[in-house]
């Protein structure tokens, strides 16, 4: 039985993770928030799952490294600096960082990459995402994950081929750009669609999240998989063997 520690346990994802850990037959080693004893939680855990906040990531990685336990990072809104921190931590412990722990989204990203690699630049790529009114970051981590998948399929850098806002007289669409649109409202757990728009035809690949439990189940699956792995940085596709 794996002992799984939760960082960011007081929120809705924390509750979903607690239920998912029990359903998987594993043990909840404990849970903390910003004022908790992180070192004690890390020492009591076989693996940590982090759904806290970007500002807390450095401390969370430090605690995982000090206890030499693997960590699954599902926190969204990360910047380039945070990815450097994950890379550095992965030199000491197993680190799996992802913008979305859903197994369905993981497969969707794989399909997006495949589609982007097969369709030429005459097919425009647009990514739309809808989330609840309380979400603070945009585009969502999942939308960016899907954008990265499309960019890899095309063999381009997403940062240099990304259109994230259109307002006013913007001119014609730039060929090769990957567009993003973010919608907010209600209690939507997360809807994502990737559109490939060609002349006279369109291809749509979508994932609709009906409940946060899907992210919790995927995170527990990733945590189980990560235990016993060698040091390094891992991804959700590896969990599914993609």
C-alpha positions in Angstrom: 0.0 0.0 0.0 1.5 3.3 -1.1 1.5 6.3 1.3 0.5 9.3 -0.8 0.9 12.8 0.7 -1.2 15.7 -0.5 0.1 19.3 -0.8 -2.8 21.6 -1.1 -5.3 19.4 0.8 -7.9 22.0 1.8 -9.2 22.8 -1.7 -11.6 20.9 -3.9 -8.8 18.9 -5.5 -7.6 17.9 -2.1 -10.9 16.4 -1.2 -11.1 14.7 -4.6 -7.6 13.3 -4.1 -8.5 11.9 -0.7 -11.4 10.0 -2.2 -9.3 8.8 -5.2 -6.5 7.5 -2.9 -9.1 5.5 -0.9 -10.7 4.2 -4.1 -7.3 3.0 -5.3 -6.7 1.1 -2.1 -3.8 3.3 -1.1 -3.1 5.2 2.1 -3.4 8.9 2.5 -0.2 9.8 4.4 -1.6 13.2 5.3 -2.3 16.6 3.8 -1.1 20.1 4.3 -1.6 23.7 3.1 0.5 26.8 3.4 0.9 26.6 7.2 1.5 22.9 7.5 4.6 20.9 8.4 5.8 20.1 4.9 8.9 18.3 6.0 7.0 15.9 8.2 4.5 15.1 5.4 7.4 14.4 3.0 9.0 12.1 5.5 5.8 10.2 6.1 5.1 9.7 2.3 6.2 7.3 -0.4 5.2 10.0 -3.0 3.8 13.5 -2.8 1.1 15.0 -5.0 1.2 18.8 -5.3 -1.9 20.8 -6.3 -1.1 24.0 -4.3 0.1 27.2 -6.0 3.1 28.2 -8.2 4.5 30.4 -5.4 4.8 27.3 -3.2 6.5 25.0 -5.8 10.1 25.8 -4.9 9.5 24.9 -1.2 7.6 21.8 -2.1 10.4 20.6 -4.4 13.0 21.3 -1.7 11.0 19.3 0.8 10.6 16.4 -1.6 14.4 16.4 -2.3 15.3 16.6 1.4 13.1 13.5 2.1 14.2 11.9 -1.2 10.6 11.1 -2.2 9.1 11.5 -5.7 6.6 14.2 -6.5 3.7 14.7 -8.9 3.2 18.4 -9.7 -0.3 19.1 -11.0 -0.2 22.8 -10.1 -1.2 25.1 -13.1 -0.1 28.6 -13.9 3.6 27.7 -13.9 6.1 30.0 -15.6 9.5 29.2 -17.2 11.3 29.6 -13.9 9.1 26.9 -12.3 10.1 24.5 -15.1 13.7 25.2 -14.4 13.1 24.3 -10.7 11.4 21.0 -11.8 14.4 20.2 -14.0 16.8 20.9 -11.2 14.8 18.8 -8.7 14.7 15.9 -11.3 18.5 15.6 -10.9 17.9 14.3 -7.4 14.4 12.7 -7.3 11.7 11.5 -9.8 9.5 14.5 -10.8 6.3 14.2 -12.9 5.0 17.6 -13.8 1.9 18.1 -16.0 -0.7 20.7 -16.8 -3.4 18.1 -16.6 -3.5 14.7 -14.8 -6.6 13.4 -16.7 -5.9 10.2 -18.5 -8.3 11.3 -21.3 -6.5 14.6 -21.8 -3.2 12.8 -21.9 -4.5 10.7 -24.8 -6.0 13.8 -26.4 -2.6 15.5 -26.4 -1.1 12.4 -28.1 -3.8 12.6 -30.8 -3.3 16.3 -31.3 0.5 15.8 -31.8 -0.2 13.1 -34.3 -2.8 15.2 -36.2 -0.5 18.2 -36.3 2.4 16.1 -37.7 0.3 14.8 -40.5 -1.6 17.9 -41.5 0.2 20.7 -43.3 0.4 24.4 -42.4 -2.6 25.1 -44.6 -4.6 23.6 -41.7 -4.9 26.3 -39.0 -4.9 25.2 -35.4 -7.1 26.8 -32.8 -7.5 25.8 -29.1 -10.5 26.8 -27.0 -11.0 26.2 -23.3 -13.8 26.8 -20.9 -13.5 26.8 -17.1 -15.4 27.9 -14.0 -15.6 31.5 -13.0 -13.0 31.2 -10.2 -10.1 30.1 -12.4 -7.3 32.7 -12.2 -5.0 31.7 -15.0 -5.5 31.8 -18.8 -4.9 30.0 -21.1 -5.4 27.0 -18.9 -2.5 24.7 -18.2 -4.3 22.1 -20.3 -4.7 24.4 -23.3 -1.0 25.2 -23.2 -0.2 21.4 -22.9 -2.3 20.8 -26.0 -0.6 23.8 -27.7 2.8 22.3 -26.9 1.6 19.0 -28.4 0.5 20.7 -31.6 3.7 22.6 -31.8 5.8 19.5 -31.4 3.8 17.8 -34.1 4.6 20.7 -36.4 8.2 20.9 -35.3 7.9 24.5 -34.2 8.3 26.5 -31.0 5.0 27.4 -29.4 6.3 30.6 -27.8 7.1 32.0 -31.3 3.9 30.8 -33.0 1.2 31.6 -30.4 -1.8 33.9 -30.8 -3.4 34.4 -27.4 -5.7 37.4 -27.8 -7.6 39.0 -30.7 -9.3 42.3 -30.4 -10.0 45.1 -32.8 -8.4 45.2 -36.3 -5.9 42.4 -36.0 -5.3 41.7 -39.7 -5.4 38.3 -41.3 -4.5 35.3 -39.4 -0.7 34.5 -39.4 0.0 31.2 -41.1 1.4 28.6 -38.8 0.2 30.3 -35.6 -1.6 28.3 -32.9 -4.5 30.3 -31.5 -6.0 30.2 -28.0 -9.4 31.3 -26.8 -10.4 31.3 -23.1 -13.9 31.3 -21.7 -14.9 31.6 -18.0 -18.2 31.1 -16.3 -20.4 28.9 -14.1 -18.9 25.8 -12.5 -17.3 24.2 -15.6 -14.6 21.7 -14.5 -12.8 22.0 -17.8 -13.7 21.7 -21.5 -11.0 21.7 -24.2 -11.2 21.5 -28.0 -8.5 21.6 -30.6 -9.7 22.6 -34.1 -7.8 21.9 -37.2 -9.3 24.1 -39.9 -8.5 23.4 -43.5 -10.1 24.6 -46.8 -13.6 23.1 -46.9 -13.1 20.8 -44.0 -12.5 20.9 -40.2 -11.3 18.3 -37.7 -12.2 18.7 -34.0 -10.6 16.8 -31.1 -12.2 17.5 -27.7 -12.3 16.5 -24.1 -15.0 17.5 -21.6 -14.4 17.1 -17.9 -17.6 16.5 -16.0 -16.1 16.3 -12.5 -12.7 17.0 -10.8 -12.5 13.4 -9.8 -11.0 12.6 -13.2 -7.9 14.7 -12.3 -7.6 13.1 -8.9 -7.8 9.6 -10.3 -5.2 10.4 -12.9 -2.9 12.0 -10.3 -3.1 8.9 -8.1 -2.4 6.7 -11.1 0.7 8.9 -11.8 1.8 8.8 -8.2 1.5 5.0 -8.1 3.5 4.7 -11.3 6.2 7.2 -10.1 7.1 5.2 -7.0 10.3 3.3 -7.6 11.4 5.2 -10.7 14.9 6.5 -11.1 15.6 10.2 -10.7 14.5 12.3 -13.7 11.6 14.2 -15.1 8.6 12.2 -16.3 5.4 12.9 -18.1 1.8 11.7 -18.1 2.2 10.0 -21.6 4.8 7.7 -20.0 2.2 6.7 -17.4 0.0 5.4 -20.2 3.0 4.0 -22.2 2.6 6.4 -25.1 
